[in-house]
Amino acid sequence: MPTTKTIVCLANSFRPGGSCVAGIEYNNGVFGDWVRPVSNRGDQAINVDEKTYADGTQLALLDVVEITFDAHHPEQHQTENWVISAGVRWKKVGQLSPAQAQDAVAPSNRALWGPAGSTYNGRKDELKAIFANAATSSLILIQPESATVEVIHNPFSGEDHLWVSFIWAGVSHKIKLTDPVQFQRFNTGAGASHTLEYPILCVSLAKVWEKRGTASKLVAGLIV
């Protein structure tokens, strides 16, 4: 039977085929479990129409939104996945402030999964498949004391990528930013950097990429 959940949107990021949306259940001012809406298509991405409200506006971070789902569909470490009901319009019922979202931030000693390795530009930003598949969650909301957003040119793809550096649970991280709104805001040219104080980051552990045998950590939502 279809079920309707009310969530606070905390991630609305790039994903092959569309967007990756995620949030935390929110009822009567109380935060609950993580939910990642996915489609029933092969790529599971959420398309533009699916995250467009009846008035023509689109889903944004910190929106409080009602979404109807057909079924819970956990996959390996992505235990939060729920399949949306096709054709049922999402309904915005409110919006939180960044201060209100702080109540959902994880304790500062909670690690971002692990043990983690590092990519060419990143730092502690990926897990080998054996460790990713052993994880029981794939989403976390954190608030480091500071973070730096760097614009780094990738000579292999010819594109500029944005990376977020921060310290969490005593570990230094550098993780790719996939939030399209903040990507546009901070993409001010290769070599640029932007320092943020007490940003709120929604970090997602992506599916295992079979070609590399690793799962990437991504900053899928950035609230400043």
N, C-alpha and C positions, 0 to 999 in steps of 0.2 A: 504494500500500500504506500502511496506517496506520503511524504512527510515534509512539513514546512519548518525551516529553522531560521532564526534571526541571528545574523552574525555582524560583527564589526569588520569591515574590510581592512586588512593590514598588508596585503600584497596584491598587486595588479601589474604583473611584470611581463616582459618579453617571453615568448615561448614559441617554438616552431609550430606554425599553423594558427597562431593566435595569441592568447594570453593565458598566464597562470594566475588564477585568483585564489586567495586564501584569507581566512579570517577566524575569529574566535566567537563562539556562541555568546550572545549577550541578551539576558532577560532580566527585567526589573533592576537594572543597574549592576547585575552580577555577571562576571565573565565565567564561561564554561570551557568546553572542549574546542580544540582546533577543528576546522572544517576546510577542506579544499574542494570546491566545486569542480567537477570535470564533466566533459561531454561524453556521449556514448559513441563518438567517432574514434577512429583508430589512434589519432594523435592526442585525444582527450582534451585538446585545447578548447578554451572558451572563445567564441568569436565575438565580433563587435556587436552584432544584433542581440546576442544572448545577454550582454551586459549593458544594454541600452534600456533605460526606463521608458515608461509610457509617454512621458512628456518630451522625449527625444534627448534628454541628457544622459551622460554615461556614468557608470560606476567610478567612484574615486576613493582614495584612501580615507579612512575614518567614517565613511558612510555606514549607517546602520541599515541593513537590507534584509528583507524577507525573501528566501529562495526555497522553491519546492524541489524535492529530490525524489527519485524513484527508488534508490537503494544505496546502502553503504557498500563501497567497493575498494577495500584496502588492497594495496599491492606492495609486497615486501615492506620496506621501511616507511613507505608512504601510507601509513595507517589512517590518515585523515581524509582520504578521498571519498567523495559522495557524488554519484551520478545525478546530474540535474534532470528535471522533467522537461523534455523538449516542448517548446511552444508556450511554456508558462512564463509570463513576464515577471522579471524581478521587480520588487517594490521597495523603494527607499522610504524608511519610516523615521529616520533621524540622522544625526551626525554627532560624533564625539569631538572633543578638543584633544590636542596632544596631551594635555595634563590628565585628562580622564583615561587615556590609553595607558598611562604609566602604571595603572593598577594591574595590567596584564603582563608587565615586564617580569621575566624570569629572575630568580635569585642570582646575584653576581658571581656565585661560585659554581653555577651550572655550566659545564663544558659544552662546547659546540660539537658534540659527538667526537669520535676518535677511536684509535689514534689516526691522526691526519698527516697527509703529506702535502707537498707544495708543487704548484705548477711553475712554469717559466717566469711569469710575472707575479704570481700569487704567493701567499704564505699561509700554510695550514688551511688550504682551501679545497682539498679533495680527500676522499676516502677510497681505499681499495674496496673492491666489491665485497670481499669477505667481511669487512667491518661495516660497510653500509648496510648490507643485508641483515646484519645482526642488530641494527638499530631498531627501536620500537616507535620512533617518531621521526618526522622530517621537517618540523616547523618550530621556530622559537622566536620570541620577541625579547630583544635585549636593549639596554641603554648604557653604553659605555660613557665614561666621563668626557671623552673627546674622540673625534674621528677625522681623518683626512681623506678627501676625495681627490684622486689623481687621474689626470687624463694621459693615457699612455698609448702611443701609436703602435699598432701591431704590424710589423713589416711583412708578415706572411699573408695576412688578409687584406692589407692596405687600409684598414679601418682604425679609428680611434676607439679604445675601450676605456671605461671608467672603473677604477678600483677603489675600494674603501678600506683604509688601514685603521686598525683600532686594537686595543687590548681588552680582552674579556677573560675572566676567570684566571688571570695571571698569565695568559698566553697572547702573544702578538699574532694578529691575523691580517691578511690582505685578501679581500674577496671581491669578485666582480659584481658590479652594480647592474641590475637588469630592470630597474624601475624606470619606465620610459619618460615619465614627467620629470623626475630628478635628473635623468640622463640628459634631457634637453636643457635643463637649467644649468647644470655644471659642466657641460661639454663646451668649454670655452677655448679649446685649442690644445694640441699636444704639448705636454710639459707643464700645463697649468695644474695648480692644486688649490684646494679649498678646505679650510679648517672649520669643523663644526663642534659646537659644545653641546654635550648631552643629547645627541641625536637618538631617535628610536629606530632600531633596525629590525626588520623582519627577515630572518635568515632561513633559507629553505635548502634542504638537501635534495638535489635532483635525483632522477632515476639513474641507475648505473648505465653508463655509456659503454656498450659491449666492445666497441673497437679498442678502447683504452683499458677497460676493466675497472673504471673508477666512477665515483659519483661526486659531482661538484657541489660545493657550498656556494650559494648565491644570495646577495642582498636583494631580495625581491620586493622590498618596500622600505622606503626611507622617509621618515617623518622628522622635520626640523621646524 
